[in-house]
């Protein structure tokens, strides 16, 4: 078993297809298939089930995947540590919530890319659960997510606090009026969003029965539908205030401090903190006006 085999295994597992893995790895499908078969012979059990639409991992493959990702990351960290003695450079793969990217990160990213042009920074957006999983499984070097989190493998640092508010059309003047709305629809990001979970819990505690949520992938789409009276959502107050449609919305403060949520920056505890990562942390600390932990 070598690192090349593990990279092929991880790509096939993530993409669910030998062919798509071959395209990503700039090789041919026969090479990917041969490496997977060789790896399966070496470990002694099937790692994938083949079917007409691609492949899916067997239980053995699912158990092996986290170790493969960690081994690949460990080797990459070792190489980075050996050469990381000049100006920050190399790849830095980060993740963030859609709302954090929209409101908070523009000055951080602008300053960082200007100061450290040799760093190849990539930024992916997602939900708290998805981003956390990607950091744990070494697909991301770090991410901004909503707290609280309790994962022993992760280093977490509070970056800033947000106030979440319930957002409706102007026709709904108060939280109490929600119970009078027939067929109330939550409008949310996809499953795994912590704001979605908080909204569902809030409405349940208020004794309000809701229909199946409408899922969207962007803030603008969510706010536009809320303004049109399609449903309600839960978003940071800063995001609502900055949206072009904010005059068409009613913003409702949540009772009992339920709207306060911390945004965290997370990374694996056992990962090498490159000069690129440390520089990003320093810039984020400066631009956001908060104390992120020095690595």
PEMOVEN-V698092 format. One line per field, one symbol per residue. ss: DSSP state (H for helix, E for strand, L for the rest). psi: psi as a letter, one per 20 degrees, with the letter a starting at -180 (. if undefined). burial: b if it has 16 or more other C-alpha atoms within 10 Angstrom, else e. A space follows every 10 residues. Layout:
BEGIN
ss=???
psi=???
burial=???
END
This chain:
BEGIN
ss=LLHHHHHHHH HHHHHLLHHH HHHHLLLLHH HHHHHHHHHH HHHLLLLEEE ELLEEEELHH HHHHHHHHHH HHHHHHHHHH HHHLLLLLLE EEEEEEEHHH HHHLLHHHHH HHHHHLLLEE EEEEEELHHH HHHHHHLLLL LEEEEELLLL LLLEEEEEEE EEEEEEEEEL LLLLLHHHHH LLLLLEEELL LLLHHHHHHH HHHHHLLLLL LLLEELLLHH HHHHHHHLLL LEEEEEHHHH HHLLLHHHEE EEELHHHLLE EEEEEEEELL LLLLHHHHHH HHHHHHHHLL LLLLL
psi=prhgghgggg ggghikpggh ggghjlaqhh gggggghggh hgijqpiqpp rhjcqqqrhg hhhhghhggh gghggggggg hhjmjbqpaa qooqrqqghg hhhhighghg gghhhmiipn pqpqqarggg ggghggjkhq hrqprprqqn ohippqppgr qqopqpprri hoirhhihii oqlppporrr piphhgghgg gghghikppq rpqpprjqgg gghghghijh arrpqqhhgg hiqhjhijqp pppqqkjiip qppqpqrphj qpnrhgghhg gggggghikr nqpp.
burial=eeeebbbbbb bbbeebbbbb bbeeeeeebe ebbebbeebb eeeeebbbee eeeebbbeee beebbeebbb bbbbeebeeb eeebeeebbe bbbbbbbbbb beebbeebbe ebeeebeebe beeebbbbeb bbebbbbbbb bbbbbbbeee eeebbbbbbb ebbbbbbbbb ebeebeebee eeebbbbbbb eebbbbeebb ebbeeeebeb eebbeeeebe ebbbbbbebb bbbbbbbbbb eeeeebebbb bbbbeeeebe bbbbbbbbee bbbbbbbebb bbbbbebeee ebeee
END
